[in-house]
Amino acid sequence: MEPKVHTLFEPVTGTWQYLVADEITKEAVVIDPVLDYDKPTGKITTRAADEILDLVAGKCYTVSRILETHAHADHLTASRYLQNVLAERQPTSPSPLVCIGERISQVQKTMSKVYNIPAIDLEGAFDHTFADDETFAIGNIEAKVIHLPGHTPDHIGYVIGSNVFTGDSIFNPDVGSARCDFPGGSATDLYQSMQKLLALPSHFKLYTGHDYPPESRDIIAGQHVSGSKAVPYTTVDVQRHDNKHVKIGTEMDDFVKWRSERDSGLGDPKLLAQAMQVNVRGGRLPMGDSEQMKLSEVPSAMARVVKV
């Protein structure tokens, strides 16, 4: 069985958000939602997440899980905001579970030292952490978790029907691959994760975590399009032949050498400190301002996100 996949692009951070549903039962999951944060002012808004909520309401879906592919370094997650709002809008259904891969504990341990995050803030930060190859249901459709390390050690993907939500483990062919220089990252691991994806059936769709559209694009599921437009997926077959970093014939040593040299010259993502502080807390906000994160305006629905 195949799900209905709704794609929502957040242009400020270049992030793809996904709403994936069983159209028969109307059960759905959200993947990698974005919380809008303005670094200079510390203002939080919910424009991107509210687009998801509007779509959920319009389609009469019931959201059972909010899924993260990894602890993002370039945007704040809207998982707890969505959980709070949906819990009120779905009073006859359980509150959606905020989920991530089980190796999030490794990232939490590292980042708690960097940003002085109290241990209590990380206790039960996520409602569920997935084991490798764990399965779960979205209505009548089975979803499977796959471990895809490299960009980060905790990184996972979700296989739902013939669709794979890859996060930052592979990018569209003209972008290629993600950086591997975060703590616990590995270019070797990323190459192997990308090979795992490229070994899937050729018709499978690989939905990416980001896109950075150029002035023109020639690849979208093997079809020609023009104009500056973000693309949510390409097929495994297209990736095998056109991914500029790992297409057929690319040797691991060559990829690792290039990726390592490239990463050595990259600066930090502009929201790194803010994203890490929120995302390892499972989407909850710090109790107050800090040197690394200002919180000047927080919507009322977010006030309950702060862990007390």
C-alpha positions as CSV (number, residue, x, y, z in Angstrom):
1,M,0.0,0.0,0.0
2,E,1.2,3.5,-0.8
3,P,0.6,6.6,1.3
4,K,-0.4,10.1,0.3
5,V,2.6,12.3,0.6
6,H,2.1,16.0,1.1
7,T,5.2,18.2,0.6
8,L,5.7,21.6,2.2
9,F,8.8,23.6,1.6
10,E,10.2,26.1,4.1
11,P,12.3,28.5,2.1
12,V,14.2,30.4,4.8
13,T,16.1,27.2,5.9
14,G,15.5,25.3,2.6
15,T,13.8,22.5,4.5
16,W,11.2,20.0,3.3
17,Q,8.4,19.2,5.7
18,Y,6.3,16.2,5.0
19,L,2.8,15.0,5.9
20,V,2.3,11.4,5.1
21,A,-1.1,9.7,5.4
22,D,-3.1,6.6,4.9
23,E,-6.0,8.1,2.9
24,I,-8.3,5.2,3.9
25,T,-8.0,5.4,7.7
26,K,-7.0,9.1,7.7
27,E,-4.1,8.4,10.0
28,A,-1.0,10.5,9.3
29,V,2.5,11.4,10.5
30,V,4.5,14.6,10.2
31,I,8.2,14.4,9.3
32,D,10.8,17.1,10.2
33,P,8.6,20.2,11.0
34,V,10.1,23.6,11.2
35,L,9.7,26.3,13.9
36,D,10.4,29.8,12.6
37,Y,13.1,31.6,14.6
38,D,14.6,35.0,14.0
39,K,18.1,35.0,15.5
40,P,18.6,38.8,15.8
41,T,15.4,39.4,17.6
42,G,14.8,36.0,19.3
43,K,11.2,36.0,18.0
44,I,9.5,32.7,17.4
45,T,6.7,32.3,15.0
46,T,4.8,29.3,13.7
47,R,4.1,30.1,10.0
48,A,5.7,26.9,8.6
49,A,4.1,24.6,11.3
50,D,0.7,26.2,10.8
51,E,0.8,25.3,7.2
52,I,1.0,21.7,8.3
53,L,-1.9,22.2,10.7
54,D,-4.1,23.7,8.0
55,L,-3.4,20.8,5.8
56,V,-4.2,18.3,8.5
57,A,-7.5,20.0,9.2
58,G,-8.4,20.3,5.5
59,K,-7.8,16.6,4.9
60,C,-9.4,15.5,8.2
61,Y,-6.3,13.6,9.2
62,T,-5.5,12.3,12.7
63,V,-1.7,12.7,13.4
64,S,-0.3,9.8,15.4
65,R,3.4,10.6,15.3
66,I,5.8,13.5,14.7
67,L,9.0,12.0,13.3
68,E,12.5,13.5,13.3
69,T,15.2,12.1,11.0
70,H,17.9,13.5,13.3
71,A,18.8,16.4,15.6
72,H,18.9,19.2,13.0
73,A,21.6,21.9,13.2
74,D,20.1,24.4,10.8
75,H,16.5,24.8,12.1
76,L,14.5,24.5,15.2
77,T,11.9,21.7,15.3
78,A,8.2,22.5,15.7
79,S,7.4,19.0,17.1
80,R,6.2,20.1,20.5
81,Y,4.2,23.0,19.2
82,L,2.4,20.6,16.8
83,Q,2.0,18.1,19.6
84,N,0.3,20.7,21.8
85,V,-2.0,22.0,19.2
86,L,-3.0,18.6,17.8
87,A,-3.6,17.2,21.3
88,E,-6.3,19.9,21.6
89,R,-7.7,19.4,18.1
90,Q,-7.8,15.6,18.4
91,P,-9.4,15.1,21.8
92,T,-10.6,11.6,21.1
93,S,-7.2,10.4,19.9
94,P,-3.9,9.9,21.8
95,S,-1.5,12.9,21.7
96,P,1.0,12.5,18.8
97,L,4.3,10.9,19.8
98,V,7.5,12.9,19.1
99,C,9.9,10.3,17.8
100,I,13.6,10.0,16.8
101,G,16.3,7.4,16.5
102,E,17.7,5.7,19.6
103,R,21.2,7.2,19.0
104,I,19.9,10.6,19.9
105,S,21.4,9.9,23.4
106,Q,24.9,10.2,21.9
107,V,24.1,13.6,20.4
108,Q,22.5,14.8,23.7
109,K,25.5,13.8,25.7
110,T,27.8,15.8,23.4
111,M,25.6,18.9,23.1
112,S,24.7,19.1,26.7
113,K,28.4,19.7,27.5
114,V,28.8,22.3,24.7
115,Y,25.7,24.3,25.7
116,N,25.5,23.5,29.4
117,I,22.1,21.8,29.1
118,P,20.9,20.4,32.5
119,A,20.5,16.6,32.5
120,I,16.9,17.0,33.7
121,D,16.1,18.7,30.4
122,L,17.1,15.6,28.5
123,E,15.2,13.1,30.6
124,G,12.4,11.7,28.5
125,A,13.0,14.4,25.9
126,F,11.4,12.2,23.2
127,D,8.2,10.2,23.6
128,H,9.8,7.3,21.7
129,T,13.2,6.4,20.3
130,F,13.3,4.0,17.4
131,A,15.6,1.0,17.2
132,D,17.2,0.1,13.8
133,D,14.8,-1.6,11.5
134,E,11.8,-1.0,13.9
135,T,8.4,-1.0,12.2
136,F,5.2,0.9,13.0
137,A,1.9,1.4,11.3
138,I,0.4,4.5,9.7
139,G,-3.2,3.3,9.5
140,N,-2.9,0.2,7.3
141,I,0.5,1.1,5.9
142,E,3.7,-0.2,7.4
143,A,6.6,2.1,8.0
144,K,10.2,1.0,8.7
145,V,13.1,2.8,10.3
146,I,16.6,2.6,8.7
147,H,19.8,3.8,10.3
148,L,21.6,6.3,7.9
149,P,24.6,7.7,9.8
150,G,27.2,10.0,8.4
151,H,25.7,13.5,8.5
152,T,25.1,12.8,12.2
153,P,25.4,9.6,14.2
154,D,21.8,9.5,15.2
155,H,20.4,9.9,11.6
156,I,17.6,7.7,10.5
157,G,15.3,7.5,7.5
158,Y,11.7,6.2,7.1
159,V,10.6,3.8,4.4
160,I,6.9,4.1,3.8
161,G,5.6,2.1,0.9
162,S,8.0,2.9,-2.0
163,N,8.9,6.3,-0.4
164,V,12.0,6.9,1.6
165,F,12.3,10.1,3.8
166,T,16.0,10.4,3.9
167,G,16.6,13.6,5.9
168,D,20.1,14.8,5.2
169,S,21.5,11.4,4.3
170,I,21.3,12.2,0.5
171,F,20.4,15.3,-1.4
172,N,19.0,15.8,-4.9
173,P,21.5,14.9,-7.7
174,D,22.6,18.5,-8.4
175,V,23.3,19.1,-4.7
176,G,24.8,15.7,-3.9
177,S,25.5,15.2,-0.2
178,A,25.5,16.8,3.2
179,R,28.4,17.8,5.4
180,C,29.8,15.3,7.9
181,D,31.9,17.4,10.2
182,F,29.4,17.6,13.2
183,P,30.4,15.6,16.3
184,G,30.1,11.9,15.5
185,G,29.7,12.6,11.8
186,S,31.7,10.5,9.3
187,A,32.2,10.8,5.5
188,T,32.8,7.0,5.4
189,D,29.5,6.3,7.1
190,L,27.7,8.8,4.9
191,Y,29.0,7.1,1.7
192,Q,27.8,3.7,3.1
193,S,24.4,5.2,4.0
194,M,24.0,6.6,0.5
195,Q,25.0,3.3,-1.0
196,K,22.3,1.7,1.1
197,L,19.7,4.0,-0.4
198,L,21.0,3.5,-3.9
199,A,20.6,-0.2,-3.5
200,L,16.8,0.1,-3.0
201,P,14.5,-0.7,-6.0
202,S,15.1,1.8,-8.8
203,H,11.5,3.2,-8.7
204,F,11.6,4.1,-5.0
205,K,11.4,7.8,-4.4
206,L,14.0,9.4,-2.1
207,Y,12.5,12.5,-0.4
208,T,15.2,14.8,0.9
209,G,15.4,16.9,4.0
210,H,16.5,20.0,2.1
211,D,16.8,21.5,-1.3
212,Y,18.6,24.6,-2.5
213,P,17.1,25.4,-5.9
214,P,19.3,26.9,-8.6
215,E,18.2,29.3,-11.3
216,S,17.2,26.3,-13.3
217,R,16.8,22.6,-12.6
218,D,16.9,19.7,-15.1
219,I,16.2,16.8,-12.8
220,I,12.9,16.0,-11.1
221,A,12.0,12.3,-11.1
222,G,13.6,12.1,-14.6
223,Q,11.5,14.9,-16.1
224,H,12.5,18.3,-17.3
225,V,11.3,21.4,-15.5
226,S,12.5,25.0,-15.6
227,G,12.6,27.9,-13.2
228,S,13.9,28.1,-9.6
229,K,11.9,25.5,-7.8
230,A,12.7,23.3,-4.9
231,V,12.3,19.6,-5.6
232,P,11.2,17.1,-2.8
233,Y,12.4,13.9,-4.4
234,T,14.0,12.0,-7.2
235,T,14.0,8.3,-7.8
236,V,16.7,5.8,-6.9
237,D,17.4,5.3,-10.6
238,V,17.9,9.0,-11.2
239,Q,20.2,9.3,-8.1
240,R,22.3,6.3,-9.2
241,H,23.0,7.9,-12.6
242,D,23.1,11.6,-11.7
243,N,24.0,12.3,-8.1
244,K,27.2,14.4,-8.5
245,H,28.9,13.0,-5.4
246,V,28.0,9.3,-5.4
247,K,26.7,8.2,-8.8
248,I,27.6,4.8,-10.2
249,G,31.3,4.4,-10.4
250,T,32.2,6.7,-7.5
251,E,34.8,5.1,-5.2
252,M,34.5,5.5,-1.4
253,D,38.0,6.8,-1.0
254,D,37.4,9.5,-3.6
255,F,34.2,10.6,-1.9
256,V,35.6,10.6,1.6
257,K,38.7,12.7,0.5
258,W,36.5,15.2,-1.3
259,R,33.9,15.4,1.4
260,S,36.5,15.8,4.2
261,E,38.3,18.6,2.3
262,R,35.0,20.4,1.5
263,D,33.8,20.2,5.1
264,S,37.1,21.6,6.5
265,G,36.3,24.9,4.9
266,L,32.7,25.2,6.0
267,G,31.5,27.6,8.7
268,D,28.8,26.7,11.3
269,P,25.2,26.8,10.3
270,K,23.8,30.2,11.4
271,L,21.2,28.6,13.8
272,L,23.5,25.9,15.2
273,A,23.5,26.9,18.8
274,Q,19.8,27.7,18.9
275,A,18.8,24.5,17.0
276,M,20.9,22.2,19.1
277,Q,19.5,23.6,22.4
278,V,15.9,23.1,21.3
279,N,16.2,19.9,19.2
280,V,18.1,17.8,21.7
281,R,15.4,18.8,24.2
282,G,12.9,17.1,21.9
283,G,11.5,20.4,20.7
284,R,11.1,22.1,24.1
285,L,12.5,25.6,24.7
286,P,15.2,26.5,27.2
287,M,13.8,28.0,30.4
288,G,15.0,31.5,29.5
289,D,17.5,33.5,27.6
290,S,21.2,32.5,27.4
291,E,24.3,33.9,25.7
292,Q,23.7,31.6,22.8
293,M,19.9,32.0,22.5
294,K,17.6,34.9,22.9
295,L,13.8,34.4,23.4
296,S,12.0,37.7,23.1
297,E,8.6,36.6,21.8
298,V,7.1,33.2,22.2
299,P,3.6,32.4,20.9
300,S,1.1,31.4,23.7
301,A,0.8,27.9,22.2
302,M,4.6,27.6,22.7
303,A,4.6,28.6,26.4
304,R,3.6,25.0,27.3
305,V,6.6,23.6,25.4
306,V,9.0,24.8,28.1
307,K,9.9,21.9,30.2
308,V,9.3,22.6,33.9
